[in-house]
């Protein structure tokens, strides 16, 4: 659901305050490691076709992913993937949750909380998509969720459900994957291919194998205003400038969509102990007849972190969820 650009700018004033509020409401960024708690990456898959959002764990061996909770949602009034500002469509792609916004600073129609996503992301901007203010949020009245396609592009939840999600969708950490159906996202064959290529890219960098390293990039790749040849020359200078260069990667996760894939990992670099960096690397991969290639690359000064969670906790959350009651009612009605 979109709001005016003026409101978006005004609301940024509340972000710092909201972060403190979230800490006071929900405690530290991770639940303490007590008996029965496990730790992993958690992500949310929003399926526009089924009008459901599924919260899952996403371990490095994705086959072991666990379902945590499924929630009922409402989406944009118009069909299809968001293209331009004001088209009332819910975007489709791979995003990160942003800073929580306290609903008390917003119009009542957003409910108790709003969680922005980073639309348009790097890939969206490359495609020329426009818009802003795409949020996961509550509603002024829960009955609005039953209307299904009512927002201006946001994903709306029952108020109790967005309150539960607010504890788990960590800013800049939790991946929000939005699709029109399930068949084209996180397909095992795509995940396997992109994971293998990412590990090859990591190896080529660590070994300073420039030719093989550059072979992972798309011909139209851009870096700091330069094309692929300029990037090759830059990396060659980096490789040659250190006697000892150590680069390590950890916490690799791969998410795939119909149009592209993301590799997300922590990256630690040390060159002769005179240049050291630690952060998070994000690779955007696109696929054509030549296979998967890197189209965009981002380094951020933050880490990709796992969260502590409990299956029992999610079972209790779901038991008290309005979505559970809505799904149960639908099942009962189908038996009549």
Secondary structure, 3 states (H helix, E strand, C coil): CCCCHHHHHHHHHHHHHHHHHHHHHHCCCCCCCCCCCEEECEEEEEECCCCEEEEEECCCCHHHCCEEEEEEEEEECCCCCCCCCCCCCCCCEEEEEEEEEEHHHCCHHHCCEEEEECCCCHHHHHCCCCCCCCEEECCCCHHHHHHCEEECCCEEECHHHHHHHCCCCCCCCCEEEEECCCCCCCCHHHHHHHHHHHHHHHHHHHCCCHHHHHCCECCCCCECCECHHHHHHHHHHHHHCCCCEEEEEEEEEEEECCCCEEEEEEEEEEECCCEEEEEEEEEEEEEECCEEEEEEEEEECCCCCCEEECHHHHHHHHHCCHHHHHHHHHHHHHHC
